[in-house]
Amino acid sequence: MPRIPLTASILARLAGVLAVIGLAAWAGWSLYEAGHLTREGMAHLAAEHGAWAPLTLMGTMVLVVIVGPLPTIPITMASGLLFGPVAGFAYAWSAALVGAAASFWLARLAGRPVIERLAGGHLNFCPQCSDRLLFWIVLGCRLFPFISFALVSYGAGLTAMTTRAFLLATGLGMLPMTALYITVGATLVVDPLWAAIGGLAAVAFMLAVPWIIDRLNPFGLRDLMREHRRTPEQGPR
């Protein structure tokens, strides 16, 4: 597919998204420098806002997920500490899902149009494959705390993965680790550098596996992951 020149609207959209991410990074780093991104610091910050405590905690979680290298585990622990295991789990899990969706769509709205024009197509590399392949890759990445949450979300947004498949894989993948952080998370520490390295490796894996399947079809995986398209007589899915 021939490369298509970047338009002014796409460049403006990219600049806007980068500005949003930059502003989020500045706000997140300010919270980190102020000592709020620890379990005790987050619990104190949220408690100061009284009835707005859940929104304060959830908003901070969304912000930190978008930024990426900043720690999310202390926010989840603070959620359990403040609101108990059930409500704390619900607040932390739903806020992380919103943050992941925001990261996904920031990449989808601004990053993917740039990639499509520079690479001559979206980063799918397996045109015949369905969402099933990327679903399992994202789900697997979510099960490991040392893989950057944000980088996987941004990477998925650059592919042809649908929002529904991404949210389902992310939501399911977060369940066990969120529950673990709520209960015994105080013993877990993830180095941001290793999280970033793990995230980059996960994104590379996400892009390489469809390419390998499309080119080499190992174990007949291309047929297994094939997109089964309906005919007009069958109606829409």
Sequence and secondary structure as in RCSB ss.txt:
>XXXX:A:sequence
MPRIPLTASILARLAGVLAVIGLAAWAGWSLYEAGHLTREGMAHLAAEHGAWAPLTLMGTMVLVVIVGPLPTIPI
TMASGLLFGPVAGFAYAWSAALVGAAASFWLARLAGRPVIERLAGGHLNFCPQCSDRLLFWIVLGCRLFPFISFA
LVSYGAGLTAMTTRAFLLATGLGMLPMTALYITVGATLVVDPLWAAIGGLAAVAFMLAVPWIIDRLNPFGLRDLM
REHRRTPEQGPR
>XXXX:A:secstr
       HHHHHHHHHHHHHHHHHHHHHHHHHHTT SSHHHHHHHHHTTGGGHHHHHHHHHHHHHHH SS  HHH
HHHHHHHHHHHHHHHHHHHHHHHHHHHHHHHIIIIIHHHHHHHHTS TTS TTB HHHHHHHHHHHHT TTS HH
HHHHHHHTSS  HHHHHHHHHHHHHHHHHHHHHHGGG    HHHHHHHHHHHHHHHHHHHHHHHHH GGGHHHHT
B     TTT   
